[in-house]
Amino acid sequence: MKVLMLVTSLEGGGGGSAYRLLQGVNKLGVDCRALVQDDRVGAEDPKVIRARNGAFRHALTLLVRKLNIDPLHRYPQREKELFSVQRYPDTLAQQVAALKPDLIHLQWICNDWMNIATLGRFSEPIVFTCHDMWPFTGGCHYSGACDRYRGQCGRCPLLHSEREDDISRRVWQRKAKALRGRNLTVVCPSRWIASCARSSSLLGGAHIEVIPNGLSLQSFRPLDRRKAREMLGLPADKRLILFGAWGNSRRKGLHLLVDALGRLRAEGRQDRLELVIFGFHKPTEPSDHGFNTHYLGLLHDPVSLAMAYASADVFAIPSIEDNLPNTAIEAIACGTPCVAFRTGGLPDIIEHRENGYLAEPYDPADLAHGLAWVLDDEGRRQSLGRRARQKAEDEFSDDLCAKRYVELYRELCPKLGMPSSGVPYGSARAAGRRALSV
């Protein structure tokens, strides 16, 4: 059984999910390796292979950006959100061929690591996990209100472009050429992103599965709130609202949470509530929302993250757009109720008034109402937390995720179900799958 994952890095949301899956499917007997650009995570893991030109390509990308010759510099008014062109040449096709996999699993492959044209050079069956919208857009990772990915992109609002033949159209054309005729199966962690993929011109004709990401329910579990607050230096006598995001992207909706907090302040709650933030440090000009705020900075290890979730009375997720955010799954696994907008993949995690609260999209007043609804009744909050943990156990364990993927691998490549043929896979330093109905 020889499966090869291609993933830029095993850090972050998509990369972390890929690494957990790598470990899970190997436990189930699948010989699965990961070919990566960045091996800071898994550097000592024999299942993780550093791509030969990974460091060089990363340095080249940084140099190109520094010299302002990146094609995106032609769009100086573009929004400061991630947009991946993926145009630099690579040798990944040769490295993959040398490893002789039976099946290729594409994870998050951006950050200018893999050239789009390389996708067209794989003859093996391909599984492509959509950690965001990039696999079916002309370069953006989240399209906002734009649905031009249903056509051929062009006139990209993220780039503030008025040209039909802009870089988003050219990226779309390169993807269409590379994906044409491929033996491709698309996996989407949420029903929402599966719906978007089905409506896209690039992936609309592909076979699409929904398999949620999993996480360790042993690492993320309910902990003693008092001890967690003591360890993190947080007050024991306040109601704590937690917010977490890797970087202060506008897409994560902190500005909408600030608006909601202003409404709670108008109700006279500022003496009882405080805000806790992880994922970035205190900005030089923090928002003035009237509540005392604690900044935990970057939290990378599960122990610190679990303590942060356990310390909170409620986890706020005001995302404007999100696939299946790990933070929400981690929070419910720790028994912390979530309040979020009814958008993206969040309804797959949060059941309204059952294990959390889903506010009307982008309505700070309803977000504030949801936070108050959870916080004002301790018995209700505890009941929501118990049901949140049960939801995680039923649907989001790493073991269940791995089993679903292994079943999919075997359907796509029946010989994966047979014993290994004995052909060398390559040196580590050399050369129930339908979880949700759509």
Secondary structure, 3 states (H helix, E strand, C coil): CEEEEEEEECCHHHHHHHHHHHHHHHHCCCEEEEEEEECCCCCCCCCEEECCCHHHHHHHHHHHHHCCCCHHHHCCCCCCCCECCCCCCCCHHHHHHHHCCCEEEECCCCCCCCCHHHHHHCCCCEEEECCCCHHHCCCECCCCCCCHHHCCCCCCCCCCCCCCCCHHHHHHHHHHHHHCCCCEEEEECCHHHHHHHHHCCCCCCCEEEECCCCECCCCCCCCCHHHHHHHHCCCCCCEEEEEECCCCCHHHCHHHHHHHHHHHHHCCCCCCEEEEEECCCCCCCCCCCCCCEEEEECCCCHHHHHHHHHHCCEEEECCCCCCCCHHHHHHHHCCCCEEEECCCCHHHCCCECCCEEEECCCCHHHHHHHHHHHHCCHHHHHHHHHHHHHHHHHHCEHHHHHHHHHHHHHHHCHHHHCCCCCCCCCCCCCCCCCCCCC
